[in-house]
Amino acid sequence: MASTRAVPEVPLRSGNARPMPAIGMGTAKFPLVPRTTVKAVLEAVEVGYRHFDTATVYATERPLGEALAEAVRRRLVACWEEVFVTSKLWCTQCHPHLVLPSLRESLQKLQME
């Protein structure tokens, strides 16, 4: 009988009741092919991934958001709250007056609130 091992989880200080999976799928790919990213993320969701990593510089926020929205539509996940997305700002976006606008832009591309 094959053993199944659960993905380790990390409790969050944010107060989120659900811990975040410690293992996630990275989305950096150069050169970027958005359809490939969407397909890969959908396949990852189908096999159980619930944590995805992106960054502004990867240019994968929009295809990742499209894939996760499609995963919800297909009922591969019940809702957005089942999924964790980590992203990063590029160094030019880290000036105090640029942080919030950059984060809002990332959330918009990801189709998240």
N, C-alpha and C positions, 0 to 999 in steps of 0.2 A: 504494500500500500504506500503510495507516494505521500510524503508529508507536505503540508502547505505551511508556508511561513508568512506571517503577517508582516507588512511593511512597518518598520519602526515609526513612531509618531512623536512629535515634539509639542508639549503644551505651549500655548502662546500667552504672553503677558497682557495682551490686549483685552482679555476678558472673554474672548471667543470660547464658547463651551467645547468646541470640537478641536482636538489637537491636529496639527498639520502633519501630513506624511513627510517623513524625513528624506524620502527619495522622490525626486521629481524628474520630469522629462525636460531637458534643455531644448530650446528651439533655435539656437544659433546655427545658421547654415549659410555658407558663402560659396557660390553666388546664391542669392535668395530666389526661390521659386515658390510664390505664395500658394499655388494649388498643392504643391508637394507638402508644404507645412500643414495645410488644412487636412489633407489625407492622413498624414502621419499622426497628427493630434487626435483625429477621430479614431484611428486604429488603436492609439494608446489608451483612449478612454474606454474603448471596447474591452481591452484586456485588464482594465482596472486602475490605470493611472488617474490620480486626482490632484496632482501637484504639477504645475508647469512653470518653467522659468523663461523669461524673456527680458528684453532690454530695448530701450529706444534705438540704440545703435545697431541692434540685430535687424531692425525693420520687420519683426515678426509679430508685433502687437496686434495689428489689424487681422492677419490670417489666423492667429491664435483665437482672437475674439470671435471671428466667423466660425471657426471649428467648434468652439465651446457653445455658441448659440445654436449651431446645428445639432450638437450632442443633446442639448436640452429639448429641441424640437423632436428629435428622434427618440426621446426618453431613454437615452443611454445614461443620463444622470437626471435625477428628479428635478433639480433646480440648481441655480448658480452657487448656492451656499454649500453644495457638495464639493466644489472645486476650489483649489487654492492656486493663485497666480502670484508669482514673485517677479518683480521687474526692477530695473535700475535706471537711474538718470545718467546721462552722459555728463562728463566733467564740465562741459560748457553750460549745462543746465543747473548747476549747483549754486549759482549766485542766489542770495536770499530772495530777490524779486522775481526769479524765474522758477523757483521750486514748485510752488502751487500751480501756476499755469502749465508747467510741464507735466505734473502729475495728472491734472485734469485732462490734458491732451492724451496721455497714455490710457486713462480710464475710458475716454471716448473711443479711442481706437479699439480697445478691448471689449467695448459694448458693456461696460460694467459701471456701477455706481460708486 
